[in-house]
Amino acid sequence: MDLFSRFIVTTLPLVPRALVGHVAQRYVAGDNREEALDVVRRLNGEGAMATLDLLGEEVAERPKAEAAVEEYLGLFRDIDCSRLDANVSIKLTLLGLKIDEGFCRDNVRRIAETAGEFGNFVRIDMEDSSCTDPTLRIYRSLQAELGNLGVVFQAYMRRLGEDMAALPPEGANVRLCKGIYIEPRKIAWKGFETVRANFVAVLEGLIRRGVYVGIATHDEFLVCEAERLIESYGLSRDRYEFQMLLGVDRELRTVLIDRGHRMRVYVPYGADWYPYSVRRLRENPAVAKHVIRAMFGLRPTR
C-alpha cells in the first residue's frame, strides 16, 4: 500500500457520514428489502444472479439477532413470490455468534429450513479469524442435516489445506475470495502475489475435489487463471459461478456473462450501511480518494 493509500485508510473515519453515504449508493442496494429486491430484478434482467445480505454484525442482544432472522425469512418469501434468481448470505455475528454459539446455530437452522421450503440456498459468510472455527462447525453440522448451505474460504488464510480436507465429501459449496480482515502474519499470508498464488492453488484443489465454487474476485489475473482451470478440467457451467460485489467493475461482470459464465452479484442492504461502506472504501483507495478530496472541497482527479 503506497503512502497516499495509507493516508486514505487512516482518514476515512473522519469523513462525514453523509459524504460516505453518497459513495455508498454504489455499493449498497438501499435501506430496506424492497429497494434491494428492485436491484435484484435489474441484475436478473442483465443476466446476473444475486445473493442478498442484510448488513449488520457483532450483535450483542438476542432481540436484534432474532429480528435479523425474521428479515431473512421474509426475504425468501419475497424472492419466491417475485420469481427472482437470488439466494442469501448471512453473517453469524449478526445472528448471535458472539452471544452464544448454540443460539446462533438455531437461528441459522431456522433460516436454512425456510430456504429449503422454497428450494433456496444459504451462504454463511466468513468473518475475522475469531469466528473461523465456530463458523465451520455450524456449517458442517447444518450442511449434514439440511444440505442447502455453503461457506466461504479466504485465500489469505494459511489453514485452508486443513479446511478443504474437512469439507463434506458430497454437496460442498464454497465461495473463494481473497479475504479482507486484518489478520496477523502467523495465520494469514501477506504478500499480494502470494495471496494470488494461494487463491489459484485453493481454487484448483476445490475443483479437483468436485466442490461447487463461487469464484469471488474482481482481479482480472485471477479471472484469467480461473478460466484456464475451468477449461483444463472441463467444468460444465453448472459446476461453478463467478461472484462480484455490487458496484464494482460492472464491465468485467458483463464480459463474463457474455462469455457464458454464471455470475452472482453480492447485494447488501439495510440500515447498517456505514461500516460496510467504509470497509469497501478501505479496500479501494482509488475510489476513496475522491471522497477525501470532496471533503476538502477539491475536484475529483481523472
C-alpha positions in Angstrom: 0.0 0.0 0.0 1.5 3.4 -1.0 1.8 6.4 1.2 -1.3 8.1 -0.2 -3.4 4.9 0.2 -2.3 4.7 3.8 -3.4 8.3 4.3 -6.8 7.5 2.9 -7.3 4.4 5.1 -6.4 6.4 8.3 -8.5 9.4 7.3 -11.8 7.6 6.4 -13.1 7.7 10.0 -13.0 11.5 9.8 -15.2 11.7 6.7 -18.7 12.8 7.3 -21.3 10.0 7.1 -23.3 12.0 4.5 -20.3 12.0 2.2 -19.6 8.3 2.7 -23.4 7.7 2.1 -23.2 9.4 -1.3 -20.5 7.0 -2.4 -22.2 4.1 -0.6 -25.0 4.2 -3.1 -22.6 2.4 -5.5 -22.1 -0.5 -3.1 -25.4 -0.8 -1.1 -28.8 -1.6 -2.6 -30.7 0.5 -0.1 -32.0 0.7 3.4 -34.8 -1.8 3.0 -35.9 -5.1 1.4 -38.0 -3.5 -1.3 -35.1 -1.4 -2.6 -32.8 -4.5 -2.5 -35.3 -6.6 -4.4 -35.5 -3.9 -7.1 -31.8 -4.1 -7.6 -32.0 -7.9 -7.9 -34.7 -7.5 -10.6 -32.4 -5.2 -12.5 -29.4 -7.6 -12.2 -31.6 -10.6 -13.3 -32.6 -8.6 -16.3 -28.9 -8.2 -17.1 -28.3 -11.9 -16.9 -26.8 -12.0 -13.4 -27.9 -13.9 -10.3 -27.8 -12.3 -6.8 -27.1 -13.1 -3.2 -28.8 -10.8 -0.7 -27.0 -9.8 2.5 -28.7 -7.9 5.4 -26.0 -5.6 6.7 -25.0 -5.8 10.4 -22.6 -7.7 12.6 -21.3 -8.1 16.1 -24.8 -8.1 17.6 -24.8 -8.4 21.4 -28.6 -8.5 22.1 -30.8 -11.5 21.3 -33.8 -9.5 20.0 -31.6 -7.9 17.3 -30.4 -11.3 16.1 -34.0 -12.6 16.1 -35.1 -9.6 14.1 -32.5 -10.4 11.5 -33.8 -14.0 11.3 -37.3 -12.7 10.7 -36.0 -10.4 7.9 -34.3 -13.3 6.2 -37.4 -15.4 6.4 -39.4 -12.6 4.7 -36.7 -12.4 2.1 -37.2 -16.0 1.0 -40.9 -15.5 0.7 -40.4 -12.3 -1.4 -37.7 -13.9 -3.6 -40.1 -16.8 -4.3 -43.2 -14.6 -4.9 -41.2 -12.4 -7.3 -39.6 -15.3 -9.1 -36.2 -13.8 -8.6 -32.9 -15.7 -9.2 -31.3 -15.0 -5.8 -30.2 -16.6 -2.6 -29.0 -15.1 0.7 -25.7 -14.6 2.5 -25.6 -14.4 6.3 -23.1 -13.2 8.9 -23.1 -15.3 12.0 -22.2 -12.4 14.3 -25.4 -10.7 13.2 -27.2 -13.9 14.2 -25.8 -14.0 17.7 -22.5 -15.9 17.4 -20.8 -13.7 20.0 -23.8 -14.2 22.3 -24.0 -18.0 22.2 -23.0 -20.5 19.6 -26.0 -22.7 20.2 -28.3 -19.8 19.9 -26.7 -18.8 16.6 -26.9 -22.3 15.3 -30.6 -22.4 16.0 -31.0 -19.1 14.1 -29.1 -20.4 11.1 -31.2 -23.6 11.2 -34.4 -21.6 11.0 -33.1 -19.6 8.0 -31.8 -22.7 6.2 -35.0 -24.7 6.9 -37.1 -21.9 5.4 -34.7 -21.6 2.5 -35.3 -25.4 1.9 -39.0 -24.9 1.9 -38.6 -22.5 -1.1 -35.9 -24.6 -2.8 -33.3 -22.0 -1.9 -29.8 -21.8 -0.5 -27.9 -20.0 2.3 -24.3 -18.9 2.2 -22.5 -18.4 5.5 -20.1 -15.5 5.2 -16.7 -15.8 6.8 -15.7 -13.1 9.2 -12.5 -12.5 11.1 -10.3 -15.3 12.4 -12.0 -15.3 15.9 -15.1 -16.6 14.0 -13.5 -19.2 11.7 -13.8 -22.4 13.9 -17.4 -21.8 15.1 -18.4 -20.8 11.6 -17.1 -24.0 10.1 -18.6 -26.1 13.0 -22.0 -24.6 12.3 -21.7 -25.0 8.6 -20.6 -28.7 8.8 -23.3 -29.5 11.3 -26.2 -27.9 9.4 -25.0 -28.9 6.0 -25.0 -32.6 7.1 -28.5 -32.1 8.5 -30.1 -29.9 5.8 -27.9 -29.9 2.7 -28.5 -26.4 1.4 -25.7 -24.3 2.9 -22.4 -23.1 1.7 -19.4 -21.4 3.3 -16.6 -19.0 2.4 -12.9 -19.6 2.2 -10.5 -16.6 2.4 -7.4 -17.3 0.2 -5.0 -15.4 2.5 -5.6 -17.8 5.4 -2.8 -20.4 5.9 -5.1 -23.0 7.2 -7.1 -23.7 4.0 -5.5 -27.1 3.3 -6.9 -28.4 6.6 -10.3 -26.7 6.0 -10.5 -28.2 2.5 -9.8 -31.7 3.9 -12.7 -31.2 6.4 -15.3 -30.3 3.8 -18.3 -32.7 3.4 -17.5 -35.4 0.9 -20.6 -34.5 -1.1 -22.5 -31.4 -1.7 -19.9 -28.9 -0.5 -20.3 -25.4 -1.9 -17.6 -22.8 -1.2 -17.2 -19.1 -2.1 -13.5 -18.4 -2.6 -12.3 -14.8 -2.0 -9.0 -13.2 -1.2 -10.0 -12.0 2.3 -10.5 -8.5 3.7 -10.0 -8.7 7.5 -6.7 -7.6 9.0 -5.1 -10.7 10.4 -1.7 -11.5 12.0 1.0 -12.9 9.7 1.2 -16.1 11.6 -2.2 -17.1 10.3 -2.6 -15.2 7.1 -0.4 -14.7 4.0 0.5 -11.1 3.5 2.2 -10.7 0.0 -0.1 -9.6 -2.8 1.3 -12.2 -5.2 1.4 -14.8 -2.5 -2.3 -14.4 -1.8 -3.0 -14.6 -5.6 -0.9 -17.8 -5.9 -2.8 -19.4 -2.9 -6.1 -18.4 -4.4 -5.3 -20.3 -7.6 -3.9 -23.3 -5.7 -7.0 -23.5 -3.4 -9.3 -23.0 -6.4 -7.7 -25.9 -8.2 -7.9 -28.0 -5.0 -11.6 -27.3 -4.7 -12.2 -28.2 -8.3 -10.3 -31.4 -8.0 -12.5 -32.4 -5.0 -15.7 -31.8 -7.0 -16.7 -28.8 -4.9 -19.1 -26.2 -6.4 -17.1 -23.0 -6.3 -18.2 -19.4 -6.3 -15.1 -17.6 -7.7 -15.4 -14.3 -5.9 -12.9 -11.8 -7.4 -12.5 -8.6 -9.4 -8.9 -9.3 -10.1 -8.6 -9.9 -13.8 -5.5 -12.0 -13.4 -7.5 -14.4 -11.1 -10.4 -14.4 -13.5 -7.9 -15.4 -16.3 -6.5 -18.2 -14.1 -10.0 -19.4 -13.2 -11.0 -19.6 -16.9 -7.8 -21.6 -17.5 -8.7 -24.1 -14.8 -12.3 -24.3 -15.9 -11.2 -25.2 -19.4 -8.4 -27.5 -18.2 -10.8 -29.6 -16.0 -13.7 -29.4 -18.5 -16.1 -27.9 -15.9 -19.7 -27.6 -17.1 -21.4 -24.3 -16.4 -23.5 -25.7 -13.6 -20.4 -26.6 -11.5 -19.2 -23.1 -10.7 -20.0 -19.4 -10.8 -18.2 -16.1 -10.7 -19.2 -13.7 -8.0 -18.7 -9.9 -7.7 -19.7 -7.1 -5.4 -22.4 -4.7 -6.3 -20.9 -1.5 -7.7 -17.5 -3.0 -8.6 -16.2 -3.5 -12.2 -19.5 -3.8 -14.0 -17.6 -4.0 -17.3 -15.8 -7.2 -16.2 -19.1 -8.6 -14.9 -20.7 -8.0 -18.3 -17.7 -9.6 -20.1 -18.0 -12.8 -18.0 -21.8 -13.0 -18.6 -21.3 -12.5 -22.3 -18.7 -15.4 -22.3 -21.4 -17.7 -20.9 -20.3 -17.9 -17.3 -22.8 -17.9 -14.4 -22.4 -14.6 -12.5 -23.8 -13.8 -9.0 -23.7 -10.3 -7.5 -23.4 -9.7 -3.8 -26.3 -7.3 -2.9 -26.0 -5.8 0.6 -28.8 -3.7 2.1 -30.0 -2.3 5.4 -29.6 0.5 7.9 -26.1 -0.6 8.9 -24.6 0.5 5.7 -21.9 2.8 7.1 -19.3 0.2 8.4 -19.7 -1.9 5.3 -19.2 1.1 3.1 -16.1 2.2 4.9 -14.6 -1.3 4.6 -15.3 -1.2 0.8 -13.6 2.2 0.5 -10.6 1.0 2.5 -10.2 -1.8 0.0 -10.4 0.6 -2.9 -8.3 3.7 -2.3 -8.8 4.7 -5.9 -12.5 5.3 -5.1 -11.9 6.6 -1.5 -9.6 9.3 -2.6 -12.5 11.0 -4.4 -14.3 11.0 -1.1 -11.3 12.5 0.7 -10.9 15.2 -1.9 -14.6 16.1 -1.8 -14.3 16.5 2.0 -11.7 19.3 1.4 -13.7 20.9 -1.4 -11.3 19.6 -4.2 -12.3 18.5 -7.6 -12.1 14.8 -8.4 -8.9 13.7 -10.2 -9.2 12.0 -13.6 
